[in-house]
Every structure is written in structure tokens, then in C-alpha cells.
């Protein structure tokens, strides 16, 4: 697997992103800020910070934490994050579609097979959507299962995916009979090796990160990550899914989804939400967590988060 430095050196974020479909590493948080966010995530997901033992099923609880956790809300609106996203998408009109915690236990087998975020998102055009992936644990290298990207795969558009839903039976790739049940993507989706061989170049590039560093990748960019073979602790990252609010619409209509407004060219100061825009026509807007939330604020936002997740799941799993 190739090394990111050969691509990253001397390249701006927007140039990297335009040419390769991804960009990084990008420094956005201090390691202390990343550690604070990780501690808050561990508390919310009921993970013992010392033993790293899971106290409950954290799968469903890992989504849209920006609505209920102050540190994740701050990261989602962080000036350095937003500046990079605006540069990559070439717009000031941004919404946050969703957020999720990517967690891999130490010495575990779970991996993310090669896939495109565009496949089941139901957002169009995917070229106006991207994922910002921020390392919260340190380090997130190849041993820990860092992300790897297929350069220039974003120009290929949507590729066919296969999927394995449920864990009742062992499903194997038609190409090489590989057991794909450790694939932890929601629908077990993956791009077959025969499709990956058609990419130019066909070799992925790994992007190791330190805590607080970020990568950006287009919803069309083929990417993957291996298992966490480290024994030192979990590999944890925060994925933030942004889109150009002036251009993106839903393609799945089981439910009108809820999104968080981030910024707009109609309101450069960032002090209010524009009332006449593409985002309000196509999506309902989520309120933002107050700067110093009370217990009542958190409880109210949990209910809003539950409704937002219900709508997202109705579209994601409903068609």
C-alpha cells in the first residue's frame, strides 16, 4: 500500500481533494481537544475509560452525537474543519447530514470493506457531499486500521456494490470466496475485487493520522480500513458528513430527513439560519445544542436526536 506523503507534500487541501478525491492529513484539533472529545464519547457510549470494556451495545448510540455532546458539537462547527470543508466543496452553504463514531476494539477482526459513501446515503449529487474523518484516539495508523483511499476513484461515479444483510449465514465474495462477515458496514456492503481492479490506479493509499488530524473524502471516493491489530487500545474516529446545502436533495423519500445547518453565503456572519434556501425545502433543520446545556436541554436534544435517527433509518434501510 502506498504512503500518503507522496501525495500530500506541497499540495493544498482543495487541490488534493479535486485531483484525488480525498485530502489529508489536516491538523484541526489539538491532541488535548481530541482526548477530551474521546473521554466524552466513552462516557456517553458507556465504555469504561480504564479497561475499555463495553458496558452496553454502542452501535445505535454512536450516531448523531453532535446533537447531544458539547465536544462533538464544537468539532462539527470548528472553524478549521469548516474552512477545509468549504474549500473542498467550493461553497459556503453547508449542512451536516449526520455524524458517527467509528470504533474498533483492540485486537479485533472488524474492518470496513472498500465502498463509497454515496451508495445508500440517498443524497444527490454525491459529488457535493463529503466525509470529514477525525482521529480521536492516538495514533490511528495502519496497525490500528486507518483509512485508505483509491486515488481518483471519485471520477468513476457510482460503482456497483454487493451486500450481506444480517449475520445468520456466512456470505462470501463471488470473486475470491472471501468471508465478508467481519465487514462492519451497516449493510455489509462492499465493492467486488473485479471492480476494484478496473480503478486507475488500482492501489489504495493509506493515510495514518495522529489524534486531532483529519481527512476529507468525497462520497464517490472508494475507501476502506483494516482491523485494529494494536493491543494498546481502541481505534476511534469521528465521521462528519457534510453537503453543499445549495445543491443537494434527497433521493429517498420515505421520510424527510433532519440536518444541522452549518454555514451559508446568505448569512456570512454565521449568526442566523437563512429562511429561503435549498436546505429548508428539502430537509428539516435540527436545533443546535446550547453552549452550556442543562440536563433539560440534553433531554430535549435526545428526543430530537431519536426522531432524526428514526427518519434517517427509514430512508437508509427502507429502500
Buried (B, 14 or more C-beta within 10 A) or exposed (E): EBEBEEBBEEBEBBEBBBBBBBBBBBEBBEBEBBBBBBEBBBEBBEBEEEEEEBEEEBEEBBBBBBBBBBBBBBBBBBEBBBBBBBBBBEBBBBBBBBBBBBBBBBEBEBBBBBBBBBBBBBBBBBBBBBBBBBBBBBBBBBBBBBBBBBBBBBBBEEBEBBBBEEEEEEBEBEEEEBEBBEBBBBBBBBBBBEBBEEBEEEEBBBBBBBBBBBBBBBBBBBBBBBBBBBEBBBBBBBBBBBBBBBBBBBEBEBBEBBBBBBBBBBBEEBEEBBEEBBBBEBBBEBBBBEEEBEEEBBEBBEEBBEBBBEBBBBBBEEE
